Structures are given as structure tokens and as C-alpha cells.
Amino acid sequence: MKQQIERLSPHQNGKVFAVLTAAGSLLFLVPFFMISFASAPEAARPPLWFFAVLPVLYLVIGYIMVAVGCWLYNLLFPFIGGIEYTSRTDSAT
């Protein structure tokens, strides 16, 4: 059965995506932090606050971008339709 998503919640989707991107950024920031502090001379190292601010920046920008994207989707849905997907129910259960 084909179905369309009529509305995306900007706040809920923004929260989920923001937390995922902030947590995902740590996968790259922690090794980058360790490598830069182990190999770079002290004068060339990025400041410590930089590594604390980046996950927060990812969180804020991720939330804003997804919330705006959901808002645009909801605004344009009446004119262009929604995302279509096919679903089925498992009759064996």
C-alpha cells in the first residue's frame, strides 16, 4: 500500500537529528583531538575550547537545518505532495 507522509514535526525531528550529529561528531573529534595534541607543537595546537564548542555547534546547526527543512516540507506538501513509500502488514503474525 502506497502512503505519503503528510507532515514532519520540525521540533522532534530537529532534536533527534541534532543529538545524533553531536554524538557522531565525537567519533571524529576525539581522535582528531588526540592526534593534534600528540603530534603538533604546542604553538600549533588548536585551543582546547575548540573541541568543546564543535559538538555544540553541530547540535545547534543540525537542529536549525532539520527544523527549517521540515518546515519547508510542510509548507510545500499541499503543492507538490509528500514523500511516498510502500508498506505492508505481515499477515503471518
N, C-alpha and C positions, 0 to 999 in steps of 0.2 A: 504494500500500500504506500503510495507516494504521499508525503506530508511536507508542509512548509513551516518554517519557523517564523512566526508572526512577529514576535518581539524578543529582543535580547535585553536583559537587565544591565544597564551601564554600571551601576554601583557594584552589584555582586560579581559580574564578570571582571570588572576592574580590580576588585580586591583579590580575587583568585589569581589573576594574571600577575598582579604586582608582587604578591608573595612568592609566586613561582619564579619570576625573573630575579627578584632579590636573592632568593636562595640559590638559584642557578648561577648568579654572578659570583657567588663564593667559590664555586668549582674552579673558576679561572683566577679569581683574585688571590686566594690563599697560596697557590703555587707561584703566582707572579710575585707576590709579596715576599715569599721565602727566597726565591731566586734573586730578586733585586737586592735584598738585604745581604745575601751571602756573597754575591759576586761584584756588586757595584761599589766603587769607593764611596766613602761617607758623603762627600760633596755632591755626588751624582745621584744619590738615592732620593726617591720621591718622599715627600713628607708623610709621616705616619697618619695624619688626619685624612689624607687622600684615600687610604684604604678603608677608613670608617665611613667616609662620605659616599663612595661609589655605590655600595648596596642600597643606601637610602635614595640616592639619585635614580637608580634603576627602579626602585619601588615607586617613587613619585611619577616618573616619566611613564613607566609601564601602566600605572593606574590611569593617568590622564589620557594616554593614547587609546587604550581599550575603551574607556568610557566615551570618548569622542567617537570612536568607530561604532560602538553600539548605538549611540545617539543618532548618527548618520544612517545606520541601517534602519532604525525605527522610523526615521523621518522619510526615507526613500521607499520603504516597504509598500505603501499603497500604490506607488507609481511603477515600480519595477518587479514587484513580487519578492518572495523570500528565498532563502536557501532551501533547496529541495533535497530530500533524502528518502530512501525507501526503507521501510521497516516491516518486520513480520513478527508474528507471535509464534512461539514454539508450541505446537499442539500436543507434543508428547508429555508435557507436564500436567 
